[in-house]
Structures are given as structure tokens and as C-alpha cells.
Amino acid sequence: MNPALRILRPGPLTTVQDLGRAGLGSLGVSRSGAADRGALRAANRLVGNTGCCAALETTLGGLALRACGDLRMAVTGPPVPLTVTGPDGSTDGPLTVPTGTTFDLADGAQLRMGRPTRGLRNYLAVCGGIDVLPVLGSRSRDLLSGLGPEPVQVGDELPVGTGGGVDPVRDAEPTTGPIHGADPIRLNLILGPRQDLFTGSALDLLFGQVWTVTPASNRIGLRLSGAQPLERLDQAERPSEPMVPGAVQVPTSGQPVIFGPDHPASGGYPVIGVLTVAAQDLAGQARPGDAVVFTSIGTDATTIPVRPTSA
């Protein structure tokens, strides 16, 4: 029997994700891939996979699965309860395993994931990677375009590759950084390329007030709400431009939207700035109700590429 993961419970949303589809912006295809790329890479390192191997991305936990074959696994991201039971539901268990470490799941054994106490997304990697059929060079599910494998459902059997290819990491990986504490999530932002379309007071408000993540957020975009909206110099329509992950677009409401991995390839609202790569990972862990503040780390008029081939 080929090794596989049999899904017993998918949780609120579990998808297959790798590092995405780079370089297809000219075809109108966004990158997609893991919302927290650092956590995905860490999970793959733990089990001896290359960084681009596909894993499971869970949202608010709730995943339960059974091993078909003896498997080595790791879960990264924010701390989350992980319980392992033997094939008969009681042998040597239940055993609690920590996030950010490698563990073995014997043939027929079950893994159950609780709900993270902070953060939003966890990554479950298995040695050999999730070996579903790639689409345009990636196994990632893009929720906007519908590319890639469907979100996992009860009864799915996800095939596992035959080998990791590199030595696994023996030490525990750190969990995702300091978010969901008493202080707001701090996101580093590079201003540009359209900050000149906003009033000076709008730039002050961007960095000077606390924003709240709204329930309308998902992998496509993180929608924020602030007490005072950002004011544009004019409300004229603008030509559509190519977009990148982490772009902070400001629609006519004046409430910013942070583009996630499944963002549209282009958009007509002005982009006031773009998050750094590390800040994109933090944004990928923000859940509705979290407080967010932006920190300026400079201005770069070339933040958004002028040709969609780089989107």
C-alpha cells in the first residue's frame, strides 16, 4: 500500500499548499502558496523535505487524520494541541506532541489537532511531501482562481511521496513570532508606489492609528477597519495595475486591504505600500479581531512591478 493521509475531519478549512506558482503574472495567475511561508519551510525542514514540498495548511485547527503507512510528521505555526492515538484508539495513547518538533505516526494511528490559542494557520508536513497532482507547477490550492486540489474533505486520501531527500532537523523549530499578545501585530511596510495619491493626513493615519482585522478576511485579502479612513486626493478611477502579495490597497472606503497569497493578479485601487516578506508571514497568522499597526521602513517607488510578468 502506498503511504497516504486519510482525512477524518478537515476542520474549518484545510488546503494543500507549497510555495506557489511564481512567474505566471502575465497569464493572470497569482502566486498563491502558503500564507505563512516561513512556517511551511520550517515544517519541511523538520521532516527532511526540500522547502518547496507541499504540506497541509489548516485554519483554526480542527484537523483529524489517520496514517496509511508509517509516516514522519511535523506541525509548525502557532502553538496548537496535537494528540496521537494508536491504531486501536488507545495503544500508547493518547500522546500529546509539541508543535515545532518531529514525531512518527504508525500505520493506522491517528493525529488530532485542536484549536491554536493564538495565530490562525498551522502547517503539517510529512516526510516525502503531499504528492497530489501539480497544476501549473504547483500543488497549492488557489481559492480565488480555483486552481489546484480542492480543500480537503472527510474521506480524502492524500498520497505521500517516497522520500524527503535531505537530512531532517533534530532540534525543535520556533513557533510563529509574537502575535496575538497584548500588543498589536506590527507589520513593516515599504511605502509606494502610489502614496502620492493620498493626503498627508492619510499617511499619518496609516502609521498612527490601530487597525482591526475584520471577519471578511481570508487568503485572498486581509480586510482592515480603522476609526478614520485614509483620504485620497481624488476619487478618479485608475487603470488596473499588476499586484503582488503583501500589497496594501486602499479602495474608496478608505479602509486598507492587505493582499494575501490568493490575491487577484491586478487591481484598480491605489497601493499605498507593500509589506516586507516577514510581515506577510505575520499577516498570514492574523485572525479577525486582531489589532494591527503599520511601521514604515522607507519608500520604494518600484515596489509594484510595471510589467505583469513579475506579479
ZAMARVEX-685017 format. One record per residue (C-alpha): x, y, z. Coordinates in nm, 2 decimals, always signed. Example, Ala and Ser with C-alpha at 12.3 -4.5 7.8 and 13.67 -1.06 7.14 Angstrom:
<recs>
east +1.23	north -0.45	up +0.78
east +1.37	north -0.11	up +0.71
</recs>
This chain:
<recs>
east +0.00	north +0.00	up +0.00
east +0.13	north +0.34	up -0.09
east +0.16	north +0.58	up +0.20
east -0.12	north +0.84	up +0.24
east -0.31	north +1.06	up +0.48
east -0.67	north +0.97	up +0.53
east -0.88	north +1.27	up +0.64
east -1.12	north +1.20	up +0.92
east -1.21	north +1.57	up +0.99
east -1.09	north +1.87	up +0.79
east -1.15	north +2.14	up +1.04
east -1.29	north +2.48	up +0.92
east -1.05	north +2.50	up +0.62
east -0.76	north +2.28	up +0.53
east -0.58	north +2.31	up +0.19
east -0.27	north +2.17	up +0.03
east -0.01	north +2.44	up -0.01
east +0.35	north +2.47	up -0.12
east +0.55	north +2.78	up -0.21
east +0.31	north +2.87	up -0.50
east +0.32	north +2.95	up -0.87
east +0.59	north +3.21	up -0.93
east +0.63	north +3.40	up -1.26
east +0.28	north +3.35	up -1.41
east +0.15	north +3.70	up -1.36
east +0.15	north +3.76	up -1.74
east -0.11	north +3.48	up -1.76
east -0.32	north +3.64	up -1.49
east -0.22	north +3.37	up -1.23
east -0.12	north +3.48	up -0.89
east +0.15	north +3.31	up -0.68
east -0.09	north +3.15	up -0.42
east +0.10	north +2.91	up -0.19
east +0.13	north +2.91	up +0.19
east +0.01	north +3.22	up +0.38
east +0.30	north +3.18	up +0.62
east +0.59	north +3.07	up +0.41
east +0.83	north +3.07	up +0.69
east +0.62	north +2.82	up +0.89
east +0.59	north +2.59	up +0.58
east +0.96	north +2.59	up +0.53
east +1.02	north +2.51	up +0.89
east +0.78	north +2.21	up +0.88
east +0.95	north +2.08	up +0.57
east +1.30	north +2.12	up +0.73
east +1.19	north +1.92	up +1.03
east +1.09	north +1.61	up +0.83
east +1.38	north +1.63	up +0.58
east +1.18	north +1.77	up +0.28
east +1.30	north +2.04	up +0.05
east +1.14	north +2.37	up +0.12
east +0.91	north +2.36	up -0.18
east +0.73	north +2.03	up -0.08
east +0.36	north +2.05	up -0.04
east +0.20	north +2.03	up +0.31
east -0.14	north +2.09	up +0.47
east -0.23	north +2.44	up +0.58
east -0.50	north +2.44	up +0.84
east -0.72	north +2.73	up +0.95
east -0.81	north +2.74	up +1.32
east -0.71	north +2.38	up +1.36
east -0.97	north +2.10	up +1.39
east -0.79	north +1.86	up +1.16
east -0.80	north +1.49	up +1.23
east -0.64	north +1.22	up +1.01
east -0.52	north +0.86	up +1.00
east -0.18	north +0.74	up +0.88
east -0.18	north +0.49	up +0.59
east +0.17	north +0.35	up +0.63
east +0.44	north +0.46	up +0.88
east +0.49	north +0.83	up +0.85
east +0.71	north +1.10	up +0.99
east +0.54	north +1.44	up +1.05
east +0.58	north +1.78	up +1.19
east +0.34	north +2.07	up +1.27
east +0.46	north +2.43	up +1.28
east +0.29	north +2.77	up +1.32
east +0.14	north +2.89	up +1.64
east +0.11	north +2.66	up +1.94
east -0.17	north +2.41	up +1.89
east -0.28	north +2.10	up +2.08
east -0.17	north +1.78	up +1.90
east -0.29	north +1.43	up +2.02
east -0.17	north +1.10	up +1.88
east -0.36	north +0.77	up +1.94
east -0.27	north +0.42	up +1.83
east -0.44	north +0.22	up +1.56
east -0.70	north +0.09	up +1.81
east -0.76	north +0.43	up +1.96
east -0.59	north +0.35	up +2.29
east -0.25	north +0.19	up +2.24
east +0.03	north +0.40	up +2.39
east -0.20	north +0.70	up +2.40
east -0.34	north +0.94	up +2.38
east +0.00	north +1.11	up +2.35
east +0.04	north +1.48	up +2.33
east +0.32	north +1.61	up +2.10
east +0.45	north +1.96	up +2.09
east +0.43	north +2.20	up +1.79
east +0.76	north +2.25	up +1.61
east +0.90	north +1.90	up +1.66
east +0.92	north +1.58	up +1.45
east +0.71	north +1.28	up +1.55
east +0.62	north +0.95	up +1.40
east +0.27	north +0.83	up +1.32
east +0.25	north +0.45	up +1.28
east +0.03	north +0.28	up +1.02
east -0.33	north +0.32	up +1.14
east -0.26	north +0.57	up +1.41
east -0.45	north +0.90	up +1.43
east -0.35	north +1.26	up +1.48
east -0.60	north +1.51	up +1.61
east -0.53	north +1.89	up +1.61
east -0.71	north +2.12	up +1.85
east -0.75	north +2.50	up +1.81
east -0.45	north +2.73	up +1.83
east -0.46	north +2.97	up +2.12
east -0.32	north +3.24	up +1.91
east -0.25	north +3.28	up +1.54
east -0.46	north +3.13	up +1.26
east -0.27	north +2.88	up +1.04
east -0.07	north +2.57	up +1.11
east +0.13	north +2.36	up +0.87
east +0.15	north +1.98	up +0.87
east +0.44	north +1.84	up +0.67
east +0.50	north +1.47	up +0.62
east +0.83	north +1.32	up +0.50
east +0.81	north +1.29	up +0.12
east +0.55	north +1.57	up +0.09
east +0.19	north +1.56	up -0.01
east +0.21	north +1.41	up -0.36
east -0.11	north +1.54	up -0.53
east -0.12	north +1.63	up -0.90
east +0.05	north +1.97	up -0.96
east -0.12	north +2.24	up -1.16
east +0.10	north +2.49	up -1.35
east +0.40	north +2.37	up -1.15
east +0.24	north +2.39	up -0.80
east +0.02	north +2.18	up -0.57
east -0.12	north +2.48	up -0.40
east -0.49	north +2.55	up -0.38
east -0.58	north +2.90	up -0.50
east -0.92	north +2.99	up -0.35
east -0.98	north +3.28	up -0.59
east -0.90	north +3.11	up -0.92
east -0.99	north +2.76	up -0.82
east -0.65	north +2.62	up -0.94
east -0.50	north +2.32	up -0.75
east -0.66	north +2.05	up -0.54
east -0.99	north +2.11	up -0.37
east -0.99	north +2.19	up +0.00
east -0.96	north +1.86	up +0.18
east -1.28	north +1.68	up +0.29
east -1.38	north +1.38	up +0.51
east -1.27	north +1.06	up +0.34
east -1.00	north +1.21	up +0.12
east -0.68	north +1.01	up +0.09
east -0.38	north +1.23	up +0.01
east -0.08	north +1.04	up -0.13
east +0.26	north +1.09	up +0.03
east +0.59	north +1.10	up -0.17
east +0.85	north +0.83	up -0.12
east +1.14	north +1.03	up +0.03
east +1.24	north +1.37	up +0.18
east +1.58	north +1.39	up +0.01
east +1.76	north +1.59	up +0.28
east +1.85	north +1.53	up +0.65
east +1.57	north +1.62	up +0.89
east +1.63	north +1.88	up +1.15
east +1.66	north +1.73	up +1.50
east +1.61	north +2.04	up +1.71
east +1.27	north +2.20	up +1.76
east +1.17	north +2.48	up +1.53
east +1.04	north +2.81	up +1.69
east +0.67	north +2.88	up +1.66
east +0.54	north +3.17	up +1.47
east +0.65	north +3.51	up +1.61
east +0.50	north +3.73	up +1.88
east +0.14	north +3.78	up +1.77
east -0.19	north +3.77	up +1.95
east -0.04	north +3.91	up +2.26
east -0.15	north +4.23	up +2.45
east +0.02	north +4.45	up +2.19
east -0.10	north +4.49	up +1.82
east +0.07	north +4.29	up +1.54
east +0.34	north +4.52	up +1.39
east +0.37	north +4.50	up +1.02
east +0.67	north +4.65	up +0.84
east +0.57	north +4.84	up +0.53
east +0.75	north +4.99	up +0.24
east +0.56	north +5.30	up +0.11
east +0.48	north +5.31	up -0.26
east +0.42	north +5.32	up -0.54
east +0.10	north +5.53	up -0.52
east +0.14	north +5.71	up -0.18
east +0.14	north +6.04	up -0.37
east -0.23	north +5.99	up -0.44
east -0.31	north +6.03	up -0.07
east -0.32	north +6.33	up +0.16
east -0.05	north +6.39	up +0.42
east -0.30	north +6.33	up +0.69
east -0.38	north +5.99	up +0.54
east -0.01	north +5.88	up +0.57
east -0.01	north +6.00	up +0.93
east -0.32	north +5.79	up +0.99
east -0.18	north +5.49	up +0.82
east +0.10	north +5.47	up +1.07
east -0.06	north +5.65	up +1.36
east -0.38	north +5.45	up +1.43
east -0.46	north +5.09	up +1.52
east -0.64	north +4.89	up +1.26
east -0.86	north +4.59	up +1.33
east -0.88	north +4.27	up +1.12
east -1.24	north +4.22	up +1.01
east -1.43	north +3.89	up +0.97
east -1.44	north +3.94	up +0.59
east -1.07	north +3.84	up +0.57
east -0.94	north +3.53	up +0.40
east -0.64	north +3.40	up +0.19
east -0.74	north +3.65	up -0.08
east -0.71	north +3.96	up +0.14
east -0.69	north +4.08	up +0.50
east -0.95	north +4.35	up +0.53
east -0.88	north +4.61	up +0.80
east -1.10	north +4.86	up +0.97
east -0.99	north +5.19	up +1.13
east -1.17	north +5.47	up +1.32
east -1.06	north +5.72	up +1.05
east -1.04	north +5.61	up +0.68
east -0.75	north +5.71	up +0.46
east -0.83	north +6.00	up +0.23
east -0.73	north +6.02	up -0.13
east -0.65	north +6.34	up -0.31
east -0.92	north +6.24	up -0.57
east -1.15	north +5.95	up -0.63
east -1.09	north +5.92	up -1.00
east -1.08	north +5.57	up -1.14
east -0.73	north +5.44	up -1.22
east -0.60	north +5.19	up -1.48
east -0.56	north +4.84	up -1.35
east -0.21	north +4.75	up -1.24
east -0.04	north +4.42	up -1.16
east -0.04	north +4.33	up -0.79
east +0.19	north +4.14	up -0.56
east +0.14	north +3.96	up -0.22
east +0.15	north +4.20	up +0.07
east +0.03	north +4.50	up -0.14
east -0.18	north +4.73	up +0.08
east -0.46	north +4.85	up -0.15
east -0.70	north +5.13	up -0.04
east -1.05	north +5.12	up -0.20
east -1.29	north +5.41	up -0.20
east -1.40	north +5.33	up +0.16
east -1.05	north +5.43	up +0.28
east -1.02	north +5.10	up +0.47
east -0.70	north +4.92	up +0.37
east -0.69	north +4.56	up +0.23
east -0.37	north +4.36	up +0.26
east -0.34	north +4.12	up -0.04
east -0.28	north +3.76	up +0.06
east -0.14	north +3.47	up -0.14
east -0.46	north +3.42	up -0.34
east -0.49	north +3.79	up -0.44
east -0.62	north +3.90	up -0.78
east -0.34	north +3.95	up -1.04
east -0.43	north +4.31	up -1.10
east -0.64	north +4.59	up -0.94
east -0.75	north +4.94	up -1.00
east -0.73	north +5.09	up -0.65
east -0.41	north +5.26	up -0.54
east -0.15	north +5.07	up -0.35
east -0.02	north +5.28	up -0.06
east +0.26	north +5.04	up +0.03
east +0.37	north +4.68	up +0.04
east +0.46	north +4.45	up +0.34
east +0.80	north +4.30	up +0.38
east +0.83	north +3.92	up +0.33
east +0.85	north +3.87	up +0.71
east +0.55	north +4.09	up +0.76
east +0.35	north +3.89	up +0.51
east +0.40	north +3.58	up +0.72
east +0.28	north +3.77	up +1.03
east -0.03	north +3.89	up +0.83
east -0.10	north +3.53	up +0.73
east -0.14	north +3.45	up +1.10
east -0.38	north +3.74	up +1.19
east -0.73	north +3.64	up +1.28
east -1.05	north +3.85	up +1.29
east -1.05	north +4.09	up +1.58
east -0.67	north +4.12	up +1.60
east -0.52	north +4.47	up +1.62
east -0.26	north +4.57	up +1.36
east -0.03	north +4.87	up +1.33
east +0.20	north +4.96	up +1.03
east +0.56	north +5.06	up +1.07
east +0.73	north +5.25	up +0.79
east +1.07	north +5.12	up +0.68
east +1.12	north +5.35	up +0.38
east +0.99	north +5.44	up +0.04
east +1.03	north +5.25	up -0.28
east +0.86	north +5.37	up -0.60
east +0.94	north +5.03	up -0.77
east +0.76	north +4.82	up -0.51
east +0.49	north +4.73	up -0.77
east +0.64	north +4.59	up -1.09
east +0.54	north +4.78	up -1.41
east +0.50	north +4.46	up -1.61
east +0.26	north +4.18	up -1.51
east +0.52	north +3.92	up -1.58
east +0.67	north +3.99	up -1.24
east +0.34	north +3.98	up -1.05
</recs>
